[in-house]
Amino acid sequence: MDRKQHRVQLNDGHFMPILGFGTAASAEVPKSETEEATKIAIDAGYRHIDSAFVYDNEEQVGCAIRSKIADGTVKREDIFYTSKLWVTFFQPELVRPALERSLKKLQLDYVDLYIMHFPAALKPGENILPMDEHGKCIFDTVDICTTWEALEKCKDAGLTKSLGVSNFNHKQLERILNKPGLKYKPVCNQVECHPYLNQRKLLDFCKSKDIVLVAYSALGSQRDKNWVDQNSPVLLDDPVLSAMAKKHKRTPALIALRYQIQRGVVVLAKSFKEKRIRENMQVFEFQLPEEDMKVLDGINKNVRYTRGEFVIGHPEFPFSEEY
């Protein structure tokens, strides 16, 4: 496989592999499993690794990356590593220390991509979800443009190669793009995206601005009870996906991943099972004909598994907009 072909050029000149390995896991999953799965992923050929401060696994992911560098499997420059700025660190003076904290956990000199995890800021402090006495999240008021300026300084300091956002709607993206004195455009917007939520309008908007759409929950969702409505439909059980998988002699997961890649979406695949990790690399071995792509476009249901309920009512809550 020519890995160079399986990547997309970002608007700042850097390259991002179009298939990434997602490392988010529910609290029940032992951290050691994350480290082991990341090593397996690198051995299987993944070069794009996605994590975040809030996943609380950067020590393990960093350890996996460094061990694969040490054993000669990869060089540091072969790996595209993404971390994310959590919403309690949006005050400009907290941005660089937050990134430095991630780098210390990873024991890396830089990340390849640093993104704002969600547009809605919460009260600064050590609590991931600061709550009031009624169990509601305590909001903070920060202009996302001032947070962005602090991120630009991190890029200038060489702590990150590229900058992006996650879970932003098109209006929030436009505010950054139209910011006076903008130095660096966001290279990507990482959002929930799969055949049940195909994000057609947001994808078109991002393409028009030379911003890459990166899909998380690309195979549906882990169905974590803390975040996901347990009555929501299971994407990989969809009869259309299953029939297409049979037709192409692939898994429903591979059909869902291939669908995104052919739409120009960078896709994150998450599994901690070795068989699945290796199997998902087969996404480059086949193509879906145009009529299959149209059929998959047709199963969109606007089902959002990650609904951001912790910040409903926040002035920056992103999902009230159509896209």
HUMOUR-V739766 format. One record per residue. N is the residue number from 1. BURIAL is + if it has 9 or more other C-alpha atoms within 8 Angstrom, else -. D_LAST is the distance of its C-alpha to the last C-alpha in Angstrom with 1 decimal. Layout:
<<N/BURIAL/D_LAST> <N/BURIAL/D_LAST>>
//
This chain:
<<1/-/35.4> <2/-/34.7> <3/-/32.1> <4/-/31.6> <5/-/30.0> <6/+/27.5> <7/+/25.5> <8/-/23.1> <9/-/24.0> <10/+/21.8> <11/+/21.6> <12/-/24.4> <13/-/26.7> <14/+/26.6> <15/-/26.0> <16/+/23.9> <17/+/25.0> <18/+/22.5> <19/+/23.6> <20/+/23.6> <21/+/25.4> <22/+/23.5> <23/+/25.9> <24/-/24.2> <25/-/26.6> <26/-/27.4> <27/-/30.3> <28/-/32.8> <29/-/32.7> <30/-/35.5> <31/-/34.6> <32/-/37.3> <33/+/35.3> <34/+/32.4> <35/+/35.0> <36/+/36.6> <37/+/33.4> <38/+/32.3> <39/+/35.8> <40/+/35.6> <41/+/32.3> <42/+/33.8> <43/-/36.9> <44/+/34.9> <45/-/33.3> <46/+/30.0> <47/+/29.8> <48/+/26.3> <49/+/26.4> <50/+/23.5> <51/+/24.4> <52/+/23.8> <53/+/26.1> <54/-/24.8> <55/+/25.8> <56/-/29.4> <57/+/30.6> <58/+/30.7> <59/+/34.5> <60/+/34.7> <61/+/32.1> <62/+/34.0> <63/+/37.3> <64/+/36.2> <65/+/35.1> <66/-/38.3> <67/-/40.5> <68/+/39.2> <69/+/39.9> <70/-/43.3> <71/-/44.2> <72/-/43.4> <73/+/40.5> <74/+/38.1> <75/-/38.3> <76/-/35.9> <77/-/34.4> <78/-/33.6> <79/+/31.2> <80/+/27.6> <81/+/26.9> <82/+/23.7> <83/+/24.0> <84/+/21.6> <85/+/22.3> <86/+/22.1> <87/+/20.9> <88/+/24.5> <89/+/25.3> <90/+/23.0> <91/+/26.0> <92/+/26.9> <93/-/30.4> <94/+/29.2> <95/+/27.0> <96/+/29.8> <97/-/31.9> <98/+/29.0> <99/+/28.7> <100/+/32.5> <101/-/32.6> <102/+/30.5> <103/+/32.7> <104/-/35.7> <105/+/34.7> <106/+/33.8> <107/+/37.0> <108/-/35.3> <109/-/35.6> <110/+/32.0> <111/+/28.6> <112/+/26.9> <113/+/23.4> <114/+/22.6> <115/+/19.1> <116/+/17.8> <117/+/17.1> <118/+/14.7> <119/+/14.0> <120/+/16.1> <121/+/19.9> <122/+/22.6> <123/+/26.4> <124/+/28.1> <125/-/30.7> <126/-/31.5> <127/-/29.8> <128/-/26.5> <129/-/25.4> <130/+/27.7> <131/+/28.5> <132/-/30.4> <133/-/33.2> <134/-/31.0> <135/-/29.0> <136/-/25.8> <137/+/24.2> <138/+/25.5> <139/+/22.8> <140/+/23.6> <141/-/22.6> <142/+/22.0> <143/-/20.3> <144/+/18.1> <145/+/19.7> <146/+/23.1> <147/+/22.2> <148/+/21.0> <149/+/24.4> <150/+/26.2> <151/+/24.4> <152/+/25.5> <153/-/29.0> <154/+/28.8> <155/+/28.1> <156/-/31.0> <157/-/33.2> <158/-/32.6> <159/+/31.1> <160/+/27.9> <161/+/27.6> <162/+/23.8> <163/+/21.0> <164/+/17.4> <165/+/14.7> <166/+/13.1> <167/+/10.2> <168/+/8.8> <169/+/5.5> <170/+/6.1> <171/-/8.5> <172/+/10.3> <173/+/10.8> <174/-/12.2> <175/+/14.5> <176/+/16.0> <177/+/16.3> <178/-/18.0> <179/-/20.2> <180/-/23.8> <181/-/25.8> <182/+/23.0> <183/-/25.1> <184/-/22.7> <185/+/19.2> <186/+/17.1> <187/+/18.0> <188/+/15.1> <189/+/12.0> <190/+/13.1> <191/+/10.7> <192/+/11.6> <193/+/11.8> <194/+/14.5> <195/+/15.6> <196/+/14.6> <197/+/10.9> <198/+/10.8> <199/-/7.2> <200/-/8.6> <201/-/6.2> <202/+/5.3> <203/+/9.0> <204/-/10.2> <205/+/9.0> <206/+/10.6> <207/+/13.6> <208/-/14.1> <209/-/14.6> <210/+/16.7> <211/+/14.7> <212/+/15.1> <213/+/12.6> <214/+/14.7> <215/+/14.4> <216/+/15.9> <217/+/17.0> <218/+/17.3> <219/+/20.2> <220/+/18.7> <221/+/20.0> <222/-/23.3> <223/+/23.1> <224/-/24.3> <225/-/25.4> <226/-/24.3> <227/+/20.6> <228/+/20.2> <229/-/21.0> <230/-/24.1> <231/-/23.7> <232/-/20.5> <233/-/21.3> <234/-/22.7> <235/+/20.8> <236/+/24.0> <237/-/26.0> <238/-/24.1> <239/-/26.8> <240/-/25.1> <241/+/24.6> <242/+/28.1> <243/-/29.6> <244/+/28.0> <245/+/29.3> <246/+/32.7> <247/-/32.7> <248/-/32.0> <249/-/34.1> <250/+/31.3> <251/+/29.5> <252/+/26.3> <253/+/24.9> <254/+/25.9> <255/+/24.3> <256/+/20.9> <257/+/21.4> <258/+/22.7> <259/+/19.9> <260/+/17.5> <261/+/20.2> <262/-/20.7> <263/-/17.1> <264/-/17.6> <265/+/15.8> <266/+/18.1> <267/+/18.7> <268/+/20.3> <269/+/22.9> <270/+/24.5> <271/+/27.9> <272/+/31.1> <273/-/33.3> <274/+/35.2> <275/-/35.2> <276/+/31.5> <277/+/30.9> <278/+/33.3> <279/-/32.1> <280/+/28.5> <281/+/30.0> <282/+/31.0> <283/+/27.5> <284/-/29.1> <285/-/32.0> <286/-/30.5> <287/-/28.1> <288/-/26.2> <289/-/27.2> <290/-/24.8> <291/-/25.5> <292/+/24.5> <293/+/21.2> <294/-/20.6> <295/-/21.8> <296/+/19.4> <297/+/16.4> <298/-/17.9> <299/+/17.8> <300/+/14.1> <301/-/14.1> <302/-/10.7> <303/-/13.1> <304/-/12.1> <305/+/15.5> <306/-/14.7> <307/-/13.5> <308/-/14.6> <309/-/17.1> <310/-/19.3> <311/+/17.3> <312/-/16.3> <313/-/17.5> <314/-/17.1> <315/-/16.1> <316/-/13.7> <317/+/12.2> <318/+/8.6> <319/-/7.4> <320/-/8.4> <321/-/5.3> <322/-/3.8> <323/-/0.0>>
//
